[in-house]
């Protein structure tokens, strides 16, 4: 698991077009949100390019999950999917998907040619993407008495956390994030405090 800042792209980009011996390669990159969205985009590109022979794709999920995937989509084994995924990793990106659509031009490129073409196309579209730094964080929700609000907010801020929302009713409801890099220390300090409160911990998430 990565606790420090990492990079991801901010929005979809493409096409980056690369040509080699008649074949055309169209590169696209998009934020990876979930698997169904990833699969939907593949279908979209098949409709968008009816003459395409292959839609090679790859993604790298958030570092907390550390999941990667790639497919050659009918190209010779490891000639296309791994080179595309390799560029995502080379650019040190997470939560990122890349798609390379190929229209065959009649001349076989051979394994080295395919590796070079898919790598060049993936690299080209990723170079064009705007990137942002992301801090992996744990997301919490808690209810406290009015007398405990001040010390809890001080604890959150001291450990680099951010308040997401606050509502004032009979109790104060606070949602906040704590960077994973300081999360263990935060929980330890919280539990050792005589005014310790129970936290509801949601799935770890990214925070800009």
FIVEXRO-981402 format. One record per atom (N, C-alpha, C, CB): residue in one letter; z, y, x. Coordinates in steps of 0.001 Angstrom, whole numbers, padded with zeros to 6 digits, always signed. Glycine has a CB too. Layout:
# residues N
aZYX...
# end
This chain:
# residues 208
x+000000-001203+000834x+000000+000000+000000x+000000+001254+000869x+001218+000005-000943x-000798+002240+000497x-000852+003494+001236x+000034+004524+000541x-002314+004009+001350x+000990+005104+001264x+001882+006111+000694x+001449+007523+001023x+003286+005893+001180x+000578+007679+002019x+000148+009005+002433x-001065+009459+001629x-000171+009019+003926x-001491+010679+001875x-002649+011226+001165x-003911+010419+001461x-002863+012695+001549x-004792+010370+000482x-006079+009724+000675x-007149+010564-000010x-006067+008270+000124x-008405+010178+000163x-009526+010933-000397x-010175+010188-001552x-010564+011221+000681x-010679+010936-002508x-011541+010391-003549x-012547+011464-003948x-010708+009911-004784x-013634+011049-004598x-014644+012022-005014x-014230+012640-006343x-016045+011359-005131x-014712+013842-006602x-014268+014577-007788x-015133+014323-009017x-014250+016048-007493x-016423+014006-008814x-017304+013796-009964x-018534+012998-009549x-017724+015145-010585x-019306+012566-010550x-020493+011753-010284x-021530+012557-009500x-021102+011237-011603x-022233+011862-008607x-023268+012506-007789x-024476+011580-007668x-022715+012871-006378x-025657+012176-007612x-026875+011397-007413x-028006+011928-008278x-026625+009923-007723x-029223+011460-008034x-029521+010411-007058x-029799+010958-005655x-030709+009605-007528x-029382+010194-004671x-029849+010372-003302x-030980+009364-003127x-028681+010165-002227x-032164+009831-002745x-033345+008965-002705x-033720+008633-001263x-034532+009635-003422x-033905+007353-001019x-034344+006871+000294x-035546+005953+000091x-033185+006123+001047x-036557+006093+000957x-037769+005292+000839x-038020+004520+002139x-038982+006191+000498x-038470+003286+001985x-038801+002480+003155x-039898+001476+002780x-037535+001745+003700x-041072+001627+003383x-042206+000727+003188x-042517+000462+001716x-041940-000578+003884x-042507+001520+000974x-042875+001437-000433x-041714+001248-001388x-043821+000337-000619x-040624+000682-000920x-039438+000523-001770x-038702+001850-001899x-038495-000560-001198x-038186+002104-003094x-037405+003312-003342x-035970+002917-003672x-038026+004154-004494x-035035+003628-003071x-033621+003379-003289x-032987+004648-003861x-032915+002943-001966x-032286+004502-004976x-031646+005642-005637x-030129+005434-005588x-032151+005800-007123x-029447+006317-004892x-028009+006175-004718x-027213+007084-005637x-027639+006453-003296x-026182+006519-006250x-025281+007272-007123x-023834+006943-006744x-025552+006941-008633x-022962+007915-006883x-021533+007705-006678x-020784+008283-007874x-021049+008359-005341x-019670+007647-008219x-018873+008115-009355x-017415+007728-009139x-019408+007525-010695x-016491+008500-009705x-015083+008083-009646x-014917+006733-010336x-014157+009147-010306x-014117+005859-009742x-013831+004570-010370x-012587+004716-011240x-013634+003448-009296x-012782+004554-012558x-011668+004681-013493x-011146+003326-013950x-012088+005498-014695x-012047+002498-014431x-011667+001142-014831x-012913+000271-014841x-010974+001135-016230x-012703-001035-014925x-013790-001990-014747x-014865-001864-015823x-013242-003394-014743x-014461-001594-017055x-015445-001494-018136x-016389-000313-017927x-014738-001360-019484x-015852+000780-017440x-016685+001943-017139x-017652+001623-016005x-015811+003158-016770x-017170+000898-015002x-018008+000493-013867x-019181-000360-014356x-017170-000291-012817x-018901-001354-015205x-019949-002226-015729x-020917-001453-016621x-019332-003387-016508x-020383-000510-017377x-021225+000290-018270x-022251+001104-017491x-020362+001221-019121x-021847+001632-016364x-022770+002419-015539x-023899+001545-014991x-022011+003092-014379x-023585+000303-014648x-024628-000601-014175x-025677-000797-015264x-024026-001959-013751x-025224-001029-016485x-026151-001156-017611x-026962+000103-017834x-025396-001499-018869x-026315+001242-017660x-027003+002526-017818x-028144+002668-016816x-026015+003685-017652x-027897+002275-015564x-028932+002401-014544x-030077+001409-014774x-028329+002191-013156x-029782+000266-015344x-030857-000688-015660x-031790-000111-016727x-030264-002039-016142x-031216+000602-017677x-032031+001248-018703x-032767+002465-018142x-031156+001664-019891x-032111+003165-017243x-032674+004377-016663x-033849+004062-015734x-031597+005143-015903x-033788+002902-015077x-034840+002486-014141x-035388+001114-014569x-034290+002431-012670x-036218+001076-015587x-036714-000219-016095x-037534-001010-015071x-037558+000013-017327x-038073-000342-014053x-038856-001041-013032x-037992-001534-011874x-039947-000129-012501x-036709-001266-011943x-035821-001645-010839x-035660-003155-010755x-034451-000984-011004x-035652-003657-009537x-035425-005079-009301x-033946-005402-009084x-036232-005537-008101x-033201-004414-008600x-031795-004652-008277x-030981-003386-008538x-031639-005106-006803x-029771-003584-009035x-028779-002504-009107x-027554-003002-008342x-028416-002115-010621x-027516-002679-007079x-026418-003106-006204x-025239-002146-006398x-026872-003143-004695x-024044-002689-006476x-022888-001833-006772x-021660-002286-006002x-022590-001834-008274x-020737-001354-005832x-019481-001640-005136x-018441-000613-005553x-019678-001630-003589x-017178-001012-005487x-016106-000040-005741x-014891-000370-004896x-015726-000017-007236x-014087+000655-004720x-012780+000518-004077x-011767+001202-004977x-012769+001136-002624x-010776+000444-005447x-009788+000949-006393x-008745+001808-005680x-009107-000213-007129x-007740+002255-006426x-006685+003068-005834x-005905+002247-004810x-005739+003612-006927x-005345+002900-003796x-004693+002173-002708x-003495+001354-003151x-004263+003131-001653x-002840+001750-004256x-001704+000970-004732x-002129-000442-005135x-001037+001674-005911x-003355-000563-005638x-003867-001876-006035x-004643-002537-004905x-004755-001748-007268x-005290-001712-004074x-006022-002197-002902x-007059-003268-003270x-005042-002759-001873x-007847-002999-004309x-008876-003932-004742x-010263-003390-004397x-008762-004199-006254x-011124-004273-003915x-012514-003909-003650x-013430-004938-004298x-012787-003813-002120x-014672-004517-004538x-015663-005414-005145x-017047-004955-004729x-015533-005442-006703x-017946-005922-004537x-019346-005580-004313x-020214-006753-004745x-019606-005217-002822x-021454-006456-005098x-022397-007492-005502x-023770-007190-004921x-022470-007603-007041x-024487-008247-004527x-025848-008101-004001x-026889-008038-005118x-026174-009256-003060x-026514-008427-006317x-027402-008383-007483x-028789-008968-007200x-027546-006952-007961x-028814-010158-006631x-030095-010830-006416x-030718-010630-005054x-031044-010380-007424x-030245-009660-004291x-030715-009490-002918x-030126-010626-002071x-030307-008076-002344x-030695-010905-000897x-030110-011942-000022x-028635-011685+000228x-030856-012004+001318x-027875-012761+000328x-026429-012682+000447x-025992-011747+001583x-025857-014069+000669x-025092-010826+001228x-024475-009871+002166x-025440-008848+002759x-023832-010622+003284x-026644-008741+002169x-027626-007782+002687x-027508-006408+002043x-029022-008315+002479x-026738-006303+000962x-026740-005046+000212x-025356-004625-000270x-027658-005165-000968x-024664-005501-001012x-023345-005149-001518x-022350-004786-000432x-022804-006273-002318x-022153-005640+000583x-021211-005290+001657x-021562-004006+002416x-021136-006420+002632x-022846-003730+002710x-023153-002448+003357x-022785-001242+002490x-024628-002388+003703x-022951-001371+001166x-022591-000273+000261x-021073-000092+000251x-023117-000545-001182x-020344-001194+000083x-018881-001121+000111x-018394-000594+001457x-018266-002503-000172x-019055-001009+002510x-018675-000556+003849x-018723+000943+004003x-019561-001180+004870x-019654+001585+003315x-019737+003047+003400x-018604+003731+002648x-021069+003526+002857x-018177+003147+001537x-017013+003694+000828x-015802+003650+001743x-016734+002907-000485x-015630+002519+002424x-014503+002359+003340x-014661+003278+004555x-014380+000888+003792x-015880+003377+005059x-016154+004229+006216x-015803+005689+005942x-017619+004117+006615x-016045+006121+004712x-015727+007504+004319x-014253+007656+003922x-016627+007943+003152x-013480+006568+004039x-012046+006575+003731x-011779+007002+002291x-011305+007503+004689x-012588+006484+001360x-012485+006857-000043x-011846+005746-000870x-013861+007197-000599x-011095+006160-001876x-010532+005250-002871x-010959+005744-004254x-008961+005169-002752x-010709+004912-005281x-011095+005279-006652x-012555+005723-006708x-010182+006402-007189x-013399+005009-005984x-014797+005413-005839x-015724+004223-006047x-015039+006039-004455x-016800+004457-006805x-017835+003445-007025x-019179+003989-006564x-017899+003027-008521x-020005+003118-005990x-021345+003493-005548x-022350+002493-006118x-021429+003543-003987x-023472+003015-006581x-024548+002208-007151x-025837+002552-006418x-024691+002452-008693x-026577+001531-006016x-027873+001753-005387x-028922+000956-006152x-027848+001347-003879x-029845+001687-006754x-030930+001085-007538x-032153+000937-006632x-031270+001955-008808x-032757-000255-006644x-033940-000466-005807x-035156-000820-006651x-033678-001571-004780x-036230-000106-006395x-037540-000444-006938x-038377-001014-005791x-038239+000813-007598x-038727-002273-005901x-039446-002965-004822x-040844-002378-004654x-039536-004484-005111x-041244-002177-003392x-042531-001554-003114x-043618-002503-002682x-042365-000539-002084x-043319-003801-002680x-044349-004777-002346x-044241-005355-000953x-045672-004162-002502x-043502-004697-000072x-043350-005173+001304x-041904-005581+001550x-043788-004085+002319x-041637-006863+001876x-040271-007295+002184x-039712-006534+003384x-040235-008807+002457x-038457-006169+003308x-037828-005394+004380x-037072-006271+005370x-036884-004370+003792x-036839-007524+005011x-036052-008386+005876x-034577-008025+005790x-036541-008288+007321x-033717-008912+006241x-032277-008680+006151x-031852-007403+006886x-031521-009878+006715x-032273-007198+008146x-031871-005951+008836x-032355-004703+008105x-032415-005941+010266x-033580-004762+007560x-034113-003613+006836x-033343-003323+005566x-035561-003837+006507x-032945-004378+004854x-032163-004192+003629x-030788-003608+003944x-032012-005527+002881x-030140-004158+004951x-028822-003642+005334x-028911-002152+005667x-028256-004430+006542x-029924-001794+006446x-030092-000395+006844x-030387+000497+005645x-031213-000268+007870x-031248+000037+004741x-031636+000844+003580x-030462+001086+002640x-032769+000164+002821x-029717+000040+002332x-028582+000195+001411x-027467+001013+002054x-028043-001183+000980x-027252+000805+003342x-026240+001583+004049x-026621+003064+004090x-026051+001044+005474x-027881+003346+004389x-028357+004730+004464x-028244+005424+003112x-029808+004771+004953x-028614+004718+002049x-028567+005313+000707x-027138+005588+000272x-029247+004397-000307x-026244+004625+000486x-024849+004816+000111x-024215+005952+000911x-024063+003521+000318x-024484+005981+002189x-023951+007044+003040x-024491+008402+002603x-024300+006782+004517x-025770+008443+002258x-026392+009705+001854x-025766+010302+000620x-027852+009504+001615x-025519+009477-000396x-024953+010028-001631x-023482+010388-001430x-025103+009021-002794x-022756+009638-000609x-021347+009964-000373x-021192+011245+000438x-020653+008812+000345x-022134+011513+001321x-022089+012769+002078x-022258+013974+001150x-023184+012781+003165x-022957+013777+000050x-023207+014878-000880x-022042+015096-001854x-024486+014613-001662x-021104+014158-001908x-020002+014244-002869x-018930+015235-002424x-019378+012871-003072x-018406+015962-003392x-017234+016785-003130x-016013+015882-003189x-017120+017967-004152x-015116+016029-002220x-013952+015154-002116x-012663+015951-002243x-013972+014389-000790x-011608+015261-002675x-010304+015908-002770x-009226+014980-002237x-009997+016313-004224x-008143+015589-001734x-007005+014826-001253x-006087+014493-002427x-006240+015609-000158x-005569+013281-002423x-004705+012804-003503x-003418+012251-002900x-005425+011718-004363x-002302+012549-003540x-001010+012019-003113x-000570+010911-004070x+000058+013146-003051x-000475+009665-003615x+000004+008583-004483x+001444+008854-004907x-000097+007211-003763x+001719+008729-006202x+003042+009071-006709x+003514+008069-007755x+003034+010474-007297x+004831+007988-007902x+005441+007225-008988x+005716+008195-010132x+006761+006500-008520x+005494+007744-011344x+005628+008601-012518x+006880+008213-013296x+004374+008503-013419x+007733+009191-013591x+009000+008911-014246x+009189+009751-015498x+010142+009150-013290x+010022+009208-016397x+010453+009951-017579x+011944+009724-017760x+009658+009514-018855x+012674+010771-018115x+014126+010651-018220x+014652+011619-019272x+014799+010917-016854x+015790+011273-019865x+016503+012181-020762x+017865+012471-020157x+016644+011578-022198x+018225+013737-020083x+019497+014129-019480x+020208+015149-020363x+019276+014705-018067x+021510+015269-020137x+022282+016316-020798x+021924+017660-020190x+023804+016049-020678x+022208+018720-020930x+021880+020060-020441x+022636+020374-019140x+022211+021115-021517x+023823+019817-018993x+024609+020095-017794x+024046+019391-016550x+026052+019671-018018x+023165+018399-016759x+022625+017639-015620x+021206+018078-015224x+022618+016153-015953x+020641+019010-015951x+019260+019410-015679x+019098+019979-014268x+018802+020440-016707x+019996+020875-013885x+019852+021570-012618x+019852+020645-011416x+020940+022566-012470x+020840+019729-011355x+020922+018848-010180x+019734+017895-010107x+022225+018046-010208x+019224+017427-011286x+018092+016508-011275x+016830+017218-010788x+017866+015916-012677x+016589+018426-011258x+015420+019182-010815x+015498+019462-009315x+015303+020504-011600x+016712+019778-008830x+016891+019997-007394x+016540+018733-006611x+018340+020428-007088x+016989+017568-007114x+016679+016290-006467x+015175+016043-006438x+017387+015136-007190x+014516+016307-007560x+013066+016087-007660x+012331+016962-006649x+012563+016386-009095x+012660+018244-006642x+011973+019181-005755x+012268+018895-004289x+012373+020608-006091x+013486+018477-003988x+013878+018181-002607x+013056+017037-002022x+015366+017836-002541x+012593+016121-002890x+011829+014961-002431x+010333+015111-002704x+012348+013700-003100x+009886+016353-002865x+008460+016635-002997x+007871+016314-004350x+007722+015889-001977x+008736+016157-005357x+008245+015805-006695x+007711+016995-007462x+009340+015159-007491x+007053+016681-008559x+006505+017719-009424x+006884+017438-010874x+004969+017806-009272x+007358+018472-011563x+007677+018359-012987x+006371+018381-013777x+008636+019514-013451x+006171+017387-014619x+004963+017332-015444x+005176+017987-016803x+004521+015888-015632x+006337+017722-017413x+006629+018333-018717x+008136+018305-018962x+005873+017592-019866x+008588+019250-019772x+010002+019337-020149x+010099+019731-021612x+010765+020357-019252x+010947+019020-022372x+011179+019393-023774x+012680+019441-024021x+010486+018387-024755x+013098+020437-024807x+014509+020687-025039x+014855+020412-026500x+014874+022132-024657x+015548+019298-026741x+016038+018956-028074x+017544+018709-027947x+015285+017691-028670x+018036+017635-028555x+019454+017318-028383x+019743+016985-026923x+019866+016141-029296x+018775+016285-026307x+018790+016044-024875x+017543+016672-024260x+018864+014520-024562x+017532+016820-022953x+016356+017343-022267x+015505+016161-021795x+016763+018263-021063x+014243+016143-022178x+013312+015103-021743x+012433+015665-020633x+012443+014588-022933x+012411+014979-019505x+011650+015443-018344x+010748+014317-017854x+012599+015923-017206x+009480+014612-017653x+008582+013672-016965x+008211+014311-015634x+007287+013340-017831x+008156+013491-014598x+007898+014032-013266x+007313+012953-012368x+009189+014604-012648x+006750+013388-011252x+006217+012458-010256x+006950+012652-008938x+004690+012659-010066x+007054+011548-008202x+007640+011569-006858x+006637+010900-005919x+009050+010836-006819x+006269+011534-004810x+005362+010880-003858x+005917+009524-003418x+005131+011783-002628x+005044+008540-003319x+005498+007215-002891x+006133+007254-001506x+004333+006233-002896x+005730+008212-000685x+006268+008314+000668x+007759+008662+000675x+005493+009357+001454x+008261+009291-000412x+009679+009650-000480x+010387+008964-001645x+009832+011158-000605x+009690+008085-002342x+010222+007500-003574x+011474+006650-003328x+009153+006652-004243x+011468+005815-002292x+012624+004952-002032x+013865+005776-001727x+012330+004000-000869x+013695+006820-000927x+014829+007690-000586x+015332+008396-001836x+014428+008727+000495x+014398+008867-002668x+014769+009547-003906x+015613+008635-004789x+013515+010008-004664x+015164+007391-004995x+015895+006459-005860x+017260+006122-005277x+015086+005175-006067x+017316+005969-003966x+018589+005666-003316x+019586+006798-003501x+018378+005397-001831x+019136+008036-003265x+020015+009199-003427x+020446+009350-004884x+019309+010483-002945x+019527+009058-005792x+019820+009202-007223x+020889+008196-007653x+018534+009009-008064x+020743+006950-007219x+021676+005896-007630x+023050+006069-006997x+021116+004530-007266x+023107+006739-005873x+024391+006973-005210x+025114+008208-005746x+024180+007118-003718x+024452+008932-006649x+025054+010126-007226x+025874+009733-008463x+023959+011176-007593x+027046+010313-008632x+027912+009953-009754x+027301+010329-011106x+029262+010628-009599x+026302+011233-011066x+025644+011621-012313x+024318+010878-012498x+025405+013137-012337x+024213+009692-011914x+022986+008877-011979x+022536+008679-013430x+023212+007501-011303x+021268+008820-013651x+020691+008597-014979x+019641+007498-014880x+020068+009911-015554x+019426+006783-015977x+018406+005739-016016x+017026+006367-016149x+018667+004760-017179x+016107+005914-015302x+014748+006424-015317x+013825+005406-015962x+014276+006760-013895x+012852+005896-016670x+011775+005049-017167x+010622+005211-016190x+011352+005427-018650x+010278+004125-015502x+009235+004183-014478x+007933+003662-015051x+009637+003373-013225x+006933+004531-015115x+005613+004134-015537x+004835+003634-014330x+004880+005298-016225x+003610+003149-014561x+002784+002664-013468x+002562+003760-012431x+001444+002153-013999x+002695+003387-011164x+002443+004362-010111x+001084+004977-010288x+002558+003724-008734x+000952+006230-010017x-000305+006915-010264x-000598+007903-009146x-000272+007630-011616x-001770+008490-009243x-002138+009504-008263x-001745+010866-008792x-003650+009455-007944x-001435+011778-007911x-001131+013146-008296x-001848+014066-007337x+000401+013417-008299x-002576+015032-007872x-003327+015948-007015x-002383+016777-006162x-004223+016863-007856
# end
